[in-house]
């Protein structure tokens, strides 16, 4: 989680022994020998990984935006190429990609790093890409009350690339538009052209 506060999931920590037990049982059920050298520490490793990748459950995404600043700037603000990693709630398989966020302040702005923290808080849990996209837009709209918000999320889903239809390299793109972005094709076009640069 480079550059972003390192949260961890205390529920996982509190249930470490139970999670390790269940991981061990799953390994047995798929036909593995849990006593072989390569798997001896796997249940503990998986549990430590869960503490990190599910850290979003410990954070209220609204709080992540923290202190906002009064600022007269009412032109487009964009933070693009925010890398995220998440877990598909349907298969518990990873998906990852980039989020691009744009908003038009109405007198209140957030620190730019807070937008990356918001993405992190929302993606570090079991998710679907469509919900991630909407949640980012909805929380920005709620907390900052901007004139408009637009969010585009790109993702590569291992549940689609490595199993099922097995289409590696395919990307999913989702968007959410709020406020002035909803009513202004020119504004949407400006945002889309700027995130492509």
C-alpha positions, 0 to 999 in steps of 0.5 A: 500500500505504498504511499497510503496509510497502512491500515490492517483488519483487527477482526482478522487479527482477533480471529487469527487461529480460526482463519488459519484453521479454516485455511488449513482445512481448505488445503486438505479438502482440495487434496493438498498435504498440509504437512509438506514444507511449502505449505506449513506456513501458508495458513499464517501467511494467508491470514496476514494477507487478509489483514492487509487486503481487507483493511478497508473494513476498519475504515469509514471511507467518509472519514478518510477525506478528513479535513477539507479546505475552503477554497474559491477554486471552482474549476475541474480537479482531477487525480488520475491513475490511482492504482488499486487492488481489490477482491471480487466478492463472487469468487474471492479472486483479485482484481486491480486497475486504476481509478480516475476521479474528477470533481468541480469544487463548490468552495470546499476541496480535499487534500489530493492524497485523500482521494487516493486514501478514499479509493484504498478504503473502498477497494480493500474489502470484498467488492464489485467494480461497479460498486467501487465506482459508485461509492467513490462518487457518492462519498465525494458528493456527500462530503464535498458537496461539489458542483459535479463528480465523475469517476472512471475505474478500469479493472482487470479481473482474475476471475475472468482472466484465469478461470471461466471464460479465460480472457486474459488482458480484457479490461472492464471500465465503469463510470459514475457521473454526478451533478454538472457532469451528468448534464454537460457532455462538454464537461464529460468530454474534458474529463475523459480527454484529460485522463487519457493524456 
